Structure formats: C-alpha cells, structure tokens
Amino acid sequence: MRSLLYLIAVIMVIGWLIGFIGYSLGGLIHILLVIAVISILIDVIGGRRRV
C-alpha cells in the first residue's frame, strides 16, 4: 500500500509539472498536486502508527 501511494503521488506531481509548464489544464493540475501531497501525508502518518 505504501509504494502504491508513492507511485500515485509521483505520477500526480509529474502531471502537475507538465501542466504548470504547459498551462494546458489550468486549476485542475493544482488540485492533483494537493491530492498527491495529501496522499504522502496520509502514508507518513499511517506509517508511524503501524511502527
């Protein structure tokens, strides 16, 4: 599960960078970045609870 969240986060950050450079999707790309950051935070917080 942890690697899956990181994979999703990396894909979203790459998509955000492409959109930020290209200005093609506008605000949608920034929403993807926020979702990526939230998924990383959930993984970090959840990982500390499991240990």
mmCIF entry with sequence, helices, sheets and N, C-alpha, C, O atoms, coordinates in Angstrom:
data_MODEL
# 
_entry.id   MODEL 
# 
_entity.id                         1 
_entity.type                       polymer 
_entity.pdbx_number_of_molecules   1 
# 
_entity_poly.entity_id                      1 
_entity_poly.type                           'polypeptide(L)' 
_entity_poly.nstd_linkage                   no 
_entity_poly.nstd_monomer                   no 
_entity_poly.pdbx_seq_one_letter_code       MRSLLYLIAVIMVIGWLIGFIGYSLGGLIHILLVIAVISILIDVIGGRRRV 
_entity_poly.pdbx_seq_one_letter_code_can   MRSLLYLIAVIMVIGWLIGFIGYSLGGLIHILLVIAVISILIDVIGGRRRV 
_entity_poly.pdbx_strand_id                 A 
# 
loop_
_entity_poly_seq.entity_id 
_entity_poly_seq.num 
_entity_poly_seq.mon_id 
_entity_poly_seq.hetero 
1 1  MET n 
1 2  ARG n 
1 3  SER n 
1 4  LEU n 
1 5  LEU n 
1 6  TYR n 
1 7  LEU n 
1 8  ILE n 
1 9  ALA n 
1 10 VAL n 
1 11 ILE n 
1 12 MET n 
1 13 VAL n 
1 14 ILE n 
1 15 GLY n 
1 16 TRP n 
1 17 LEU n 
1 18 ILE n 
1 19 GLY n 
1 20 PHE n 
1 21 ILE n 
1 22 GLY n 
1 23 TYR n 
1 24 SER n 
1 25 LEU n 
1 26 GLY n 
1 27 GLY n 
1 28 LEU n 
1 29 ILE n 
1 30 HIS n 
1 31 ILE n 
1 32 LEU n 
1 33 LEU n 
1 34 VAL n 
1 35 ILE n 
1 36 ALA n 
1 37 VAL n 
1 38 ILE n 
1 39 SER n 
1 40 ILE n 
1 41 LEU n 
1 42 ILE n 
1 43 ASP n 
1 44 VAL n 
1 45 ILE n 
1 46 GLY n 
1 47 GLY n 
1 48 ARG n 
1 49 ARG n 
1 50 ARG n 
1 51 VAL n 
# 
_struct_asym.id          A 
_struct_asym.entity_id   1 
# 
loop_
_struct_conf.conf_type_id 
_struct_conf.id 
_struct_conf.pdbx_PDB_helix_id 
_struct_conf.beg_label_comp_id 
_struct_conf.beg_label_asym_id 
_struct_conf.beg_label_seq_id 
_struct_conf.pdbx_beg_PDB_ins_code 
_struct_conf.end_label_comp_id 
_struct_conf.end_label_asym_id 
_struct_conf.end_label_seq_id 
_struct_conf.pdbx_end_PDB_ins_code 
_struct_conf.beg_auth_comp_id 
_struct_conf.beg_auth_asym_id 
_struct_conf.beg_auth_seq_id 
_struct_conf.end_auth_comp_id 
_struct_conf.end_auth_asym_id 
_struct_conf.end_auth_seq_id 
_struct_conf.pdbx_PDB_helix_class 
_struct_conf.details 
_struct_conf.pdbx_PDB_helix_length 
HELX_P HELX_P1 AA1 ARG A 2  ? GLY A 22 ? ARG A 2  GLY A 22 1 ? 21 
HELX_P HELX_P2 AA2 GLY A 27 ? ARG A 50 ? GLY A 27 ARG A 50 1 ? 24 
# 
_struct_conf_type.id          HELX_P 
_struct_conf_type.criteria    ? 
_struct_conf_type.reference   ? 
# 
loop_
_atom_site.group_PDB 
_atom_site.id 
_atom_site.type_symbol 
_atom_site.label_atom_id 
_atom_site.label_alt_id 
_atom_site.label_comp_id 
_atom_site.label_asym_id 
_atom_site.label_entity_id 
_atom_site.label_seq_id 
_atom_site.pdbx_PDB_ins_code 
_atom_site.Cartn_x 
_atom_site.Cartn_y 
_atom_site.Cartn_z 
_atom_site.occupancy 
_atom_site.B_iso_or_equiv 
_atom_site.pdbx_formal_charge 
_atom_site.auth_seq_id 
_atom_site.auth_comp_id 
_atom_site.auth_asym_id 
_atom_site.auth_atom_id 
_atom_site.pdbx_PDB_model_num 
ATOM 1   N N  . MET A 1 1  ? 0.829  -1.196 0.000   1.00 0.00 ? 1  MET A N  1 
ATOM 2   C CA . MET A 1 1  ? 0.000  0.000  0.000   1.00 0.00 ? 1  MET A CA 1 
ATOM 3   C C  . MET A 1 1  ? 0.871  1.256  0.000   1.00 0.00 ? 1  MET A C  1 
ATOM 4   O O  . MET A 1 1  ? 0.545  2.245  -0.656  1.00 0.00 ? 1  MET A O  1 
ATOM 5   N N  . ARG A 1 2  ? 1.957  1.210  0.725   1.00 0.00 ? 2  ARG A N  1 
ATOM 6   C CA . ARG A 1 2  ? 2.824  2.378  0.829   1.00 0.00 ? 2  ARG A CA 1 
ATOM 7   C C  . ARG A 1 2  ? 3.424  2.735  -0.520  1.00 0.00 ? 2  ARG A C  1 
ATOM 8   O O  . ARG A 1 2  ? 3.429  3.904  -0.905  1.00 0.00 ? 2  ARG A O  1 
ATOM 9   N N  . SER A 1 3  ? 3.930  1.744  -1.241  1.00 0.00 ? 3  SER A N  1 
ATOM 10  C CA . SER A 1 3  ? 4.541  2.026  -2.540  1.00 0.00 ? 3  SER A CA 1 
ATOM 11  C C  . SER A 1 3  ? 3.490  2.490  -3.546  1.00 0.00 ? 3  SER A C  1 
ATOM 12  O O  . SER A 1 3  ? 3.797  3.276  -4.442  1.00 0.00 ? 3  SER A O  1 
ATOM 13  N N  . LEU A 1 4  ? 2.274  2.017  -3.408  1.00 0.00 ? 4  LEU A N  1 
ATOM 14  C CA . LEU A 1 4  ? 1.197  2.443  -4.299  1.00 0.00 ? 4  LEU A CA 1 
ATOM 15  C C  . LEU A 1 4  ? 0.895  3.935  -4.111  1.00 0.00 ? 4  LEU A C  1 
ATOM 16  O O  . LEU A 1 4  ? 0.703  4.661  -5.087  1.00 0.00 ? 4  LEU A O  1 
ATOM 17  N N  . LEU A 1 5  ? 0.854  4.384  -2.864  1.00 0.00 ? 5  LEU A N  1 
ATOM 18  C CA . LEU A 1 5  ? 0.610  5.797  -2.601  1.00 0.00 ? 5  LEU A CA 1 
ATOM 19  C C  . LEU A 1 5  ? 1.742  6.664  -3.148  1.00 0.00 ? 5  LEU A C  1 
ATOM 20  O O  . LEU A 1 5  ? 1.492  7.728  -3.715  1.00 0.00 ? 5  LEU A O  1 
ATOM 21  N N  . TYR A 1 6  ? 2.978  6.214  -2.981  1.00 0.00 ? 6  TYR A N  1 
ATOM 22  C CA . TYR A 1 6  ? 4.102  6.972  -3.528  1.00 0.00 ? 6  TYR A CA 1 
ATOM 23  C C  . TYR A 1 6  ? 4.046  7.015  -5.049  1.00 0.00 ? 6  TYR A C  1 
ATOM 24  O O  . TYR A 1 6  ? 4.341  8.048  -5.650  1.00 0.00 ? 6  TYR A O  1 
ATOM 25  N N  . LEU A 1 7  ? 3.671  5.902  -5.677  1.00 0.00 ? 7  LEU A N  1 
ATOM 26  C CA . LEU A 1 7  ? 3.552  5.866  -7.129  1.00 0.00 ? 7  LEU A CA 1 
ATOM 27  C C  . LEU A 1 7  ? 2.495  6.856  -7.609  1.00 0.00 ? 7  LEU A C  1 
ATOM 28  O O  . LEU A 1 7  ? 2.727  7.605  -8.558  1.00 0.00 ? 7  LEU A O  1 
ATOM 29  N N  . ILE A 1 8  ? 1.348  6.859  -6.959  1.00 0.00 ? 8  ILE A N  1 
ATOM 30  C CA . ILE A 1 8  ? 0.284  7.798  -7.320  1.00 0.00 ? 8  ILE A CA 1 
ATOM 31  C C  . ILE A 1 8  ? 0.749  9.233  -7.109  1.00 0.00 ? 8  ILE A C  1 
ATOM 32  O O  . ILE A 1 8  ? 0.492  10.099 -7.945  1.00 0.00 ? 8  ILE A O  1 
ATOM 33  N N  . ALA A 1 9  ? 1.432  9.487  -5.995  1.00 0.00 ? 9  ALA A N  1 
ATOM 34  C CA . ALA A 1 9  ? 1.918  10.835 -5.711  1.00 0.00 ? 9  ALA A CA 1 
ATOM 35  C C  . ALA A 1 9  ? 2.925  11.299 -6.758  1.00 0.00 ? 9  ALA A C  1 
ATOM 36  O O  . ALA A 1 9  ? 2.872  12.445 -7.204  1.00 0.00 ? 9  ALA A O  1 
ATOM 37  N N  . VAL A 1 10 ? 3.836  10.424 -7.149  1.00 0.00 ? 10 VAL A N  1 
ATOM 38  C CA . VAL A 1 10 ? 4.840  10.781 -8.155  1.00 0.00 ? 10 VAL A CA 1 
ATOM 39  C C  . VAL A 1 10 ? 4.178  11.064 -9.490  1.00 0.00 ? 10 VAL A C  1 
ATOM 40  O O  . VAL A 1 10 ? 4.540  12.028 -10.165 1.00 0.00 ? 10 VAL A O  1 
ATOM 41  N N  . ILE A 1 11 ? 3.224  10.252 -9.879  1.00 0.00 ? 11 ILE A N  1 
ATOM 42  C CA . ILE A 1 11 ? 2.523  10.479 -11.143 1.00 0.00 ? 11 ILE A CA 1 
ATOM 43  C C  . ILE A 1 11 ? 1.790  11.815 -11.111 1.00 0.00 ? 11 ILE A C  1 
ATOM 44  O O  . ILE A 1 11 ? 1.801  12.550 -12.098 1.00 0.00 ? 11 ILE A O  1 
ATOM 45  N N  . MET A 1 12 ? 1.156  12.134 -9.987  1.00 0.00 ? 12 MET A N  1 
ATOM 46  C CA . MET A 1 12 ? 0.430  13.402 -9.883  1.00 0.00 ? 12 MET A CA 1 
ATOM 47  C C  . MET A 1 12 ? 1.377  14.602 -9.901  1.00 0.00 ? 12 MET A C  1 
ATOM 48  O O  . MET A 1 12 ? 1.063  15.630 -10.500 1.00 0.00 ? 12 MET A O  1 
ATOM 49  N N  . VAL A 1 13 ? 2.524  14.476 -9.251  1.00 0.00 ? 13 VAL A N  1 
ATOM 50  C CA . VAL A 1 13 ? 3.487  15.582 -9.256  1.00 0.00 ? 13 VAL A CA 1 
ATOM 51  C C  . VAL A 1 13 ? 4.044  15.791 -10.658 1.00 0.00 ? 13 VAL A C  1 
ATOM 52  O O  . VAL A 1 13 ? 4.213  16.931 -11.093 1.00 0.00 ? 13 VAL A O  1 
ATOM 53  N N  . ILE A 1 14 ? 4.332  14.705 -11.368 1.00 0.00 ? 14 ILE A N  1 
ATOM 54  C CA . ILE A 1 14 ? 4.811  14.825 -12.750 1.00 0.00 ? 14 ILE A CA 1 
ATOM 55  C C  . ILE A 1 14 ? 3.737  15.474 -13.620 1.00 0.00 ? 14 ILE A C  1 
ATOM 56  O O  . ILE A 1 14 ? 4.037  16.343 -14.439 1.00 0.00 ? 14 ILE A O  1 
ATOM 57  N N  . GLY A 1 15 ? 2.493  15.053 -13.442 1.00 0.00 ? 15 GLY A N  1 
ATOM 58  C CA . GLY A 1 15 ? 1.392  15.673 -14.188 1.00 0.00 ? 15 GLY A CA 1 
ATOM 59  C C  . GLY A 1 15 ? 1.253  17.150 -13.869 1.00 0.00 ? 15 GLY A C  1 
ATOM 60  O O  . GLY A 1 15 ? 0.966  17.961 -14.749 1.00 0.00 ? 15 GLY A O  1 
ATOM 61  N N  . TRP A 1 16 ? 1.461  17.496 -12.589 1.00 0.00 ? 16 TRP A N  1 
ATOM 62  C CA . TRP A 1 16 ? 1.394  18.902 -12.196 1.00 0.00 ? 16 TRP A CA 1 
ATOM 63  C C  . TRP A 1 16 ? 2.494  19.703 -12.869 1.00 0.00 ? 16 TRP A C  1 
ATOM 64  O O  . TRP A 1 16 ? 2.250  20.802 -13.368 1.00 0.00 ? 16 TRP A O  1 
ATOM 65  N N  . LEU A 1 17 ? 3.696  19.163 -12.887 1.00 0.00 ? 17 LEU A N  1 
ATOM 66  C CA . LEU A 1 17 ? 4.810  19.863 -13.530 1.00 0.00 ? 17 LEU A CA 1 
ATOM 67  C C  . LEU A 1 17 ? 4.558  20.065 -15.019 1.00 0.00 ? 17 LEU A C  1 
ATOM 68  O O  . LEU A 1 17 ? 4.820  21.143 -15.553 1.00 0.00 ? 17 LEU A O  1 
ATOM 69  N N  . ILE A 1 18 ? 4.058  19.046 -15.683 1.00 0.00 ? 18 ILE A N  1 
ATOM 70  C CA . ILE A 1 18 ? 3.750  19.165 -17.109 1.00 0.00 ? 18 ILE A CA 1 
ATOM 71  C C  . ILE A 1 18 ? 2.676  20.222 -17.328 1.00 0.00 ? 18 ILE A C  1 
ATOM 72  O O  . ILE A 1 18 ? 2.793  21.048 -18.233 1.00 0.00 ? 18 ILE A O  1 
ATOM 73  N N  . GLY A 1 19 ? 1.640  20.202 -16.514 1.00 0.00 ? 19 GLY A N  1 
ATOM 74  C CA . GLY A 1 19 ? 0.570  21.184 -16.643 1.00 0.00 ? 19 GLY A CA 1 
ATOM 75  C C  . GLY A 1 19 ? 1.017  22.594 -16.285 1.00 0.00 ? 19 GLY A C  1 
ATOM 76  O O  . GLY A 1 19 ? 0.588  23.567 -16.905 1.00 0.00 ? 19 GLY A O  1 
ATOM 77  N N  . PHE A 1 20 ? 1.888  22.698 -15.274 1.00 0.00 ? 20 PHE A N  1 
ATOM 78  C CA . PHE A 1 20 ? 2.366  24.009 -14.850 1.00 0.00 ? 20 PHE A CA 1 
ATOM 79  C C  . PHE A 1 20 ? 3.214  24.639 -15.943 1.00 0.00 ? 20 PHE A C  1 
ATOM 80  O O  . PHE A 1 20 ? 3.137  25.845 -16.179 1.00 0.00 ? 20 PHE A O  1 
ATOM 81  N N  . ILE A 1 21 ? 4.025  23.822 -16.613 1.00 0.00 ? 21 ILE A N  1 
ATOM 82  C CA . ILE A 1 21 ? 4.872  24.324 -17.698 1.00 0.00 ? 21 ILE A CA 1 
ATOM 83  C C  . ILE A 1 21 ? 4.025  24.636 -18.920 1.00 0.00 ? 21 ILE A C  1 
ATOM 84  O O  . ILE A 1 21 ? 4.240  25.649 -19.586 1.00 0.00 ? 21 ILE A O  1 
ATOM 85  N N  . GLY A 1 22 ? 3.068  23.776 -19.216 1.00 0.00 ? 22 GLY A N  1 
ATOM 86  C CA . GLY A 1 22 ? 2.279  23.936 -20.431 1.00 0.00 ? 22 GLY A CA 1 
ATOM 87  C C  . GLY A 1 22 ? 1.051  24.819 -20.279 1.00 0.00 ? 22 GLY A C  1 
ATOM 88  O O  . GLY A 1 22 ? 0.518  25.295 -21.282 1.00 0.00 ? 22 GLY A O  1 
ATOM 89  N N  . TYR A 1 23 ? 0.591  25.051 -19.074 1.00 0.00 ? 23 TYR A N  1 
ATOM 90  C CA . TYR A 1 23 ? -0.614 25.842 -18.796 1.00 0.00 ? 23 TYR A CA 1 
ATOM 91  C C  . TYR A 1 23 ? -1.842 25.317 -19.542 1.00 0.00 ? 23 TYR A C  1 
ATOM 92  O O  . TYR A 1 23 ? -2.726 26.091 -19.911 1.00 0.00 ? 23 TYR A O  1 
ATOM 93  N N  . SER A 1 24 ? -1.896 23.994 -19.764 1.00 0.00 ? 24 SER A N  1 
ATOM 94  C CA . SER A 1 24 ? -2.989 23.466 -20.575 1.00 0.00 ? 24 SER A CA 1 
ATOM 95  C C  . SER A 1 24 ? -4.229 23.125 -19.742 1.00 0.00 ? 24 SER A C  1 
ATOM 96  O O  . SER A 1 24 ? -5.350 23.300 -20.218 1.00 0.00 ? 24 SER A O  1 
ATOM 97  N N  . LEU A 1 25 ? -4.050 22.647 -18.519 1.00 0.00 ? 25 LEU A N  1 
ATOM 98  C CA . LEU A 1 25 ? -5.198 22.201 -17.734 1.00 0.00 ? 25 LEU A CA 1 
ATOM 99  C C  . LEU A 1 25 ? -5.613 23.188 -16.651 1.00 0.00 ? 25 LEU A C  1 
ATOM 100 O O  . LEU A 1 25 ? -6.630 22.981 -15.989 1.00 0.00 ? 25 LEU A O  1 
ATOM 101 N N  . GLY A 1 26 ? -4.863 24.228 -16.464 1.00 0.00 ? 26 GLY A N  1 
ATOM 102 C CA . GLY A 1 26 ? -5.236 25.267 -15.502 1.00 0.00 ? 26 GLY A CA 1 
ATOM 103 C C  . GLY A 1 26 ? -5.293 24.786 -14.075 1.00 0.00 ? 26 GLY A C  1 
ATOM 104 O O  . GLY A 1 26 ? -4.348 24.160 -13.595 1.00 0.00 ? 26 GLY A O  1 
ATOM 105 N N  . GLY A 1 27 ? -6.387 25.066 -13.384 1.00 0.00 ? 27 GLY A N  1 
ATOM 106 C CA . GLY A 1 27 ? -6.521 24.768 -11.956 1.00 0.00 ? 27 GLY A CA 1 
ATOM 107 C C  . GLY A 1 27 ? -6.589 23.286 -11.635 1.00 0.00 ? 27 GLY A C  1 
ATOM 108 O O  . GLY A 1 27 ? -6.277 22.899 -10.509 1.00 0.00 ? 27 GLY A O  1 
ATOM 109 N N  . LEU A 1 28 ? -6.982 22.449 -12.573 1.00 0.00 ? 28 LEU A N  1 
ATOM 110 C CA . LEU A 1 28 ? -7.093 21.017 -12.324 1.00 0.00 ? 28 LEU A CA 1 
ATOM 111 C C  . LEU A 1 28 ? -5.757 20.417 -11.908 1.00 0.00 ? 28 LEU A C  1 
ATOM 112 O O  . LEU A 1 28 ? -5.714 19.552 -11.034 1.00 0.00 ? 28 LEU A O  1 
ATOM 113 N N  . ILE A 1 29 ? -4.682 20.859 -12.515 1.00 0.00 ? 29 ILE A N  1 
ATOM 114 C CA . ILE A 1 29 ? -3.353 20.345 -12.205 1.00 0.00 ? 29 ILE A CA 1 
ATOM 115 C C  . ILE A 1 29 ? -2.987 20.664 -10.756 1.00 0.00 ? 29 ILE A C  1 
ATOM 116 O O  . ILE A 1 29 ? -2.352 19.844 -10.093 1.00 0.00 ? 29 ILE A O  1 
ATOM 117 N N  . HIS A 1 30 ? -3.368 21.818 -10.257 1.00 0.00 ? 30 HIS A N  1 
ATOM 118 C CA . HIS A 1 30 ? -3.051 22.181 -8.883  1.00 0.00 ? 30 HIS A CA 1 
ATOM 119 C C  . HIS A 1 30 ? -3.840 21.321 -7.900  1.00 0.00 ? 30 HIS A C  1 
ATOM 120 O O  . HIS A 1 30 ? -3.353 21.015 -6.812  1.00 0.00 ? 30 HIS A O  1 
ATOM 121 N N  . ILE A 1 31 ? -5.038 20.938 -8.274  1.00 0.00 ? 31 ILE A N  1 
ATOM 122 C CA . ILE A 1 31 ? -5.819 20.016 -7.451  1.00 0.00 ? 31 ILE A CA 1 
ATOM 123 C C  . ILE A 1 31 ? -5.112 18.667 -7.383  1.00 0.00 ? 31 ILE A C  1 
ATOM 124 O O  . ILE A 1 31 ? -5.085 18.040 -6.324  1.00 0.00 ? 31 ILE A O  1 
ATOM 125 N N  . LEU A 1 32 ? -4.541 18.215 -8.491  1.00 0.00 ? 32 LEU A N  1 
ATOM 126 C CA . LEU A 1 32 ? -3.791 16.960 -8.498  1.00 0.00 ? 32 LEU A CA 1 
ATOM 127 C C  . LEU A 1 32 ? -2.584 17.037 -7.569  1.00 0.00 ? 32 LEU A C  1 
ATOM 128 O O  . LEU A 1 32 ? -2.272 16.070 -6.875  1.00 0.00 ? 32 LEU A O  1 
ATOM 129 N N  . LEU A 1 33 ? -1.909 18.171 -7.553  1.00 0.00 ? 33 LEU A N  1 
ATOM 130 C CA . LEU A 1 33 ? -0.764 18.344 -6.655  1.00 0.00 ? 33 LEU A CA 1 
ATOM 131 C C  . LEU A 1 33 ? -1.203 18.259 -5.198  1.00 0.00 ? 33 LEU A C  1 
ATOM 132 O O  . LEU A 1 33 ? -0.535 17.613 -4.390  1.00 0.00 ? 33 LEU A O  1 
ATOM 133 N N  . VAL A 1 34 ? -2.297 18.892 -4.858  1.00 0.00 ? 34 VAL A N  1 
ATOM 134 C CA . VAL A 1 34 ? -2.805 18.847 -3.484  1.00 0.00 ? 34 VAL A CA 1 
ATOM 135 C C  . VAL A 1 34 ? -3.149 17.414 -3.099  1.00 0.00 ? 34 VAL A C  1 
ATOM 136 O O  . VAL A 1 34 ? -2.839 16.985 -1.988  1.00 0.00 ? 34 VAL A O  1 
ATOM 137 N N  . ILE A 1 35 ? -3.780 16.674 -3.990  1.00 0.00 ? 35 ILE A N  1 
ATOM 138 C CA . ILE A 1 35 ? -4.118 15.277 -3.707  1.00 0.00 ? 35 ILE A CA 1 
ATOM 139 C C  . ILE A 1 35 ? -2.856 14.443 -3.507  1.00 0.00 ? 35 ILE A C  1 
ATOM 140 O O  . ILE A 1 35 ? -2.822 13.568 -2.642  1.00 0.00 ? 35 ILE A O  1 
ATOM 141 N N  . ALA A 1 36 ? -1.819 14.707 -4.301  1.00 0.00 ? 36 ALA A N  1 
ATOM 142 C CA . ALA A 1 36 ? -0.554 13.983 -4.158  1.00 0.00 ? 36 ALA A CA 1 
ATOM 143 C C  . ALA A 1 36 ? 0.078  14.259 -2.798  1.00 0.00 ? 36 ALA A C  1 
ATOM 144 O O  . ALA A 1 36 ? 0.546  13.335 -2.134  1.00 0.00 ? 36 ALA A O  1 
ATOM 145 N N  . VAL A 1 37 ? 0.093  15.507 -2.386  1.00 0.00 ? 37 VAL A N  1 
ATOM 146 C CA . VAL A 1 37 ? 0.675  15.866 -1.090  1.00 0.00 ? 37 VAL A CA 1 
ATOM 147 C C  . VAL A 1 37 ? -0.126 15.238 0.045   1.00 0.00 ? 37 VAL A C  1 
ATOM 148 O O  . VAL A 1 37 ? 0.453  14.737 1.009   1.00 0.00 ? 37 VAL A O  1 
ATOM 149 N N  . ILE A 1 38 ? -1.443 15.262 -0.061  1.00 0.00 ? 38 ILE A N  1 
ATOM 150 C CA . ILE A 1 38 ? -2.284 14.660 0.971   1.00 0.00 ? 38 ILE A CA 1 
ATOM 151 C C  . ILE A 1 38 ? -2.036 13.157 1.064   1.00 0.00 ? 38 ILE A C  1 
ATOM 152 O O  . ILE A 1 38 ? -1.987 12.610 2.166   1.00 0.00 ? 38 ILE A O  1 
ATOM 153 N N  . SER A 1 39 ? -1.879 12.481 -0.076  1.00 0.00 ? 39 SER A N  1 
ATOM 154 C CA . SER A 1 39 ? -1.635 11.033 -0.043  1.00 0.00 ? 39 SER A CA 1 
ATOM 155 C C  . SER A 1 39 ? -0.294 10.714 0.603   1.00 0.00 ? 39 SER A C  1 
ATOM 156 O O  . SER A 1 39 ? -0.172 9.707  1.300   1.00 0.00 ? 39 SER A O  1 
ATOM 157 N N  . ILE A 1 40 ? 0.716  11.555 0.383   1.00 0.00 ? 40 ILE A N  1 
ATOM 158 C CA . ILE A 1 40 ? 2.010  11.341 1.034   1.00 0.00 ? 40 ILE A CA 1 
ATOM 159 C C  . ILE A 1 40 ? 1.877  11.548 2.544   1.00 0.00 ? 40 ILE A C  1 
ATOM 160 O O  . ILE A 1 40 ? 2.413  10.766 3.329   1.00 0.00 ? 40 ILE A O  1 
ATOM 161 N N  . LEU A 1 41 ? 1.166  12.596 2.946   1.00 0.00 ? 41 LEU A N  1 
ATOM 162 C CA . LEU A 1 41 ? 0.978  12.850 4.377   1.00 0.00 ? 41 LEU A CA 1 
ATOM 163 C C  . LEU A 1 41 ? 0.223  11.712 5.054   1.00 0.00 ? 41 LEU A C  1 
ATOM 164 O O  . LEU A 1 41 ? 0.569  11.317 6.167   1.00 0.00 ? 41 LEU A O  1 
ATOM 165 N N  . ILE A 1 42 ? -0.792 11.190 4.401   1.00 0.00 ? 42 ILE A N  1 
ATOM 166 C CA . ILE A 1 42 ? -1.546 10.065 4.968   1.00 0.00 ? 42 ILE A CA 1 
ATOM 167 C C  . ILE A 1 42 ? -0.644 8.858  5.130   1.00 0.00 ? 42 ILE A C  1 
ATOM 168 O O  . ILE A 1 42 ? -0.726 8.142  6.129   1.00 0.00 ? 42 ILE A O  1 
ATOM 169 N N  . ASP A 1 43 ? 0.225  8.628  4.140   1.00 0.00 ? 43 ASP A N  1 
ATOM 170 C CA . ASP A 1 43 ? 1.136  7.488  4.210   1.00 0.00 ? 43 ASP A CA 1 
ATOM 171 C C  . ASP A 1 43 ? 2.143  7.673  5.332   1.00 0.00 ? 43 ASP A C  1 
ATOM 172 O O  . ASP A 1 43 ? 2.429  6.720  6.057   1.00 0.00 ? 43 ASP A O  1 
ATOM 173 N N  . VAL A 1 44 ? 2.682  8.858  5.493   1.00 0.00 ? 44 VAL A N  1 
ATOM 174 C CA . VAL A 1 44 ? 3.662  9.120  6.547   1.00 0.00 ? 44 VAL A CA 1 
ATOM 175 C C  . VAL A 1 44 ? 3.012  8.966  7.915   1.00 0.00 ? 44 VAL A C  1 
ATOM 176 O O  . VAL A 1 44 ? 3.571  8.319  8.800   1.00 0.00 ? 44 VAL A O  1 
ATOM 177 N N  . ILE A 1 45 ? 1.852  9.550  8.089   1.00 0.00 ? 45 ILE A N  1 
ATOM 178 C CA . ILE A 1 45 ? 1.152  9.459  9.378   1.00 0.00 ? 45 ILE A CA 1 
ATOM 179 C C  . ILE A 1 45 ? 0.752  8.017  9.653   1.00 0.00 ? 45 ILE A C  1 
ATOM 180 O O  . ILE A 1 45 ? 0.925  7.533  10.772  1.00 0.00 ? 45 ILE A O  1 
ATOM 181 N N  . GLY A 1 46 ? 0.226  7.331  8.660   1.00 0.00 ? 46 GLY A N  1 
ATOM 182 C CA . GLY A 1 46 ? -0.170 5.936  8.835   1.00 0.00 ? 46 GLY A CA 1 
ATOM 183 C C  . GLY A 1 46 ? 1.021  5.031  9.078   1.00 0.00 ? 46 GLY A C  1 
ATOM 184 O O  . GLY A 1 46 ? 0.909  4.052  9.816   1.00 0.00 ? 46 GLY A O  1 
ATOM 185 N N  . GLY A 1 47 ? 2.145  5.332  8.481   1.00 0.00 ? 47 GLY A N  1 
ATOM 186 C CA . GLY A 1 47 ? 3.353  4.533  8.676   1.00 0.00 ? 47 GLY A CA 1 
ATOM 187 C C  . GLY A 1 47 ? 3.874  4.648  10.092  1.00 0.00 ? 47 GLY A C  1 
ATOM 188 O O  . GLY A 1 47 ? 4.395  3.675  10.637  1.00 0.00 ? 47 GLY A O  1 
ATOM 189 N N  . ARG A 1 48 ? 3.747  5.805  10.693  1.00 0.00 ? 48 ARG A N  1 
ATOM 190 C CA . ARG A 1 48 ? 4.208  5.978  12.071  1.00 0.00 ? 48 ARG A CA 1 
ATOM 191 C C  . ARG A 1 48 ? 3.320  5.233  13.058  1.00 0.00 ? 48 ARG A C  1 
ATOM 192 O O  . ARG A 1 48 ? 3.798  4.756  14.087  1.00 0.00 ? 48 ARG A O  1 
ATOM 193 N N  . ARG A 1 49 ? 2.045  5.132  12.753  1.00 0.00 ? 49 ARG A N  1 
ATOM 194 C CA . ARG A 1 49 ? 1.128  4.410  13.644  1.00 0.00 ? 49 ARG A CA 1 
ATOM 195 C C  . ARG A 1 49 ? 1.396  2.913  13.611  1.00 0.00 ? 49 ARG A C  1 
ATOM 196 O O  . ARG A 1 49 ? 1.264  2.236  14.630  1.00 0.00 ? 49 ARG A O  1 
ATOM 197 N N  . ARG A 1 50 ? 1.773  2.389  12.441  1.00 0.00 ? 50 ARG A N  1 
ATOM 198 C CA . ARG A 1 50 ? 1.988  0.957  12.291  1.00 0.00 ? 50 ARG A CA 1 
ATOM 199 C C  . ARG A 1 50 ? 3.265  0.499  12.999  1.00 0.00 ? 50 ARG A C  1 
ATOM 200 O O  . ARG A 1 50 ? 3.378  -0.662 13.393  1.00 0.00 ? 50 ARG A O  1 
ATOM 201 N N  . VAL A 1 51 ? 4.222  1.411  13.160  1.00 0.00 ? 51 VAL A N  1 
ATOM 202 C CA . VAL A 1 51 ? 5.525  1.012  13.711  1.00 0.00 ? 51 VAL A CA 1 
ATOM 203 C C  . VAL A 1 51 ? 5.502  0.890  15.191  1.00 0.00 ? 51 VAL A C  1 
ATOM 204 O O  . VAL A 1 51 ? 6.521  0.563  15.800  1.00 0.00 ? 51 VAL A O  1 
# 
